[in-house]
């Protein structure tokens, strides 16, 4: 029996950021899933405003049923918001004061913007290419912020955890890069967004699949019926995966959908 919905991570699963590359097999795979009555969903640490142009083009071409974004903190079914989990203003103020004390850069993430706390440093150089990027130190006072992105290097992980502990354990950090972490609610994750979406749509989580490659996909795999790890996924994710497929460049998504009997090879041009 085919899944009722398939969740896809973006970076290094659907899309290779540094090469601006998405396999040609992705578009026919999404079309074939829709034709088979299977819902398509993206589950990403990115904000809706920070989706790559090639992912937006994919959505424009074939549609997208569900968006689980910002590590499950802002979730939509079509244009309808299913759930969102903003951070309290007072806690944001306290957290960023601690980050400033260590000279860590940070960015406020909402569905509309990625707003840096200052106009210098690494985050500014990296994020200024995003159309939704802005510099707004007081952004959180007037907008719902679902996540903070903090440039806290791995060598200072203990200091970061101490800051979170000082805030009552209400927040967690998930490392997206050797020098960057996403900070959001302690009970937040892609898994929570998936559970919210399944509950709203009346789908049993066991009837779902998910594709991913990173540490922030480990909990996602625990929330779905089957988790498929990309060939170059981190070892922690491969250890909990139901299936390991090829890399993005090896058409790993299309090949897994064929290998698992969800689609036929002719559906995806293999």
Protein Blocks (a to p, Z undefined) as FASTA:
>chain_A
ZZfbdcddfehplpcfklopacfklmmmmmmmmmnopacddddfbdfklgcfklmmmmmm
nopfbdceehhiaccehjbcfbdcdddfklmmmmmmmmmmnopacddddfkbccdfbfgd
jklmmmmmpmkbccdfklmmmcccfbdcddddfklmmmmmmmmmmnoopaccddfbfkbc
cdddfkbcfklmmmmmmmmnopafklcccddfbfklmmmmmmpmbdcddfkbcfklmmmp
fbdcddfklommmmmmmmnomacfklnoZZ
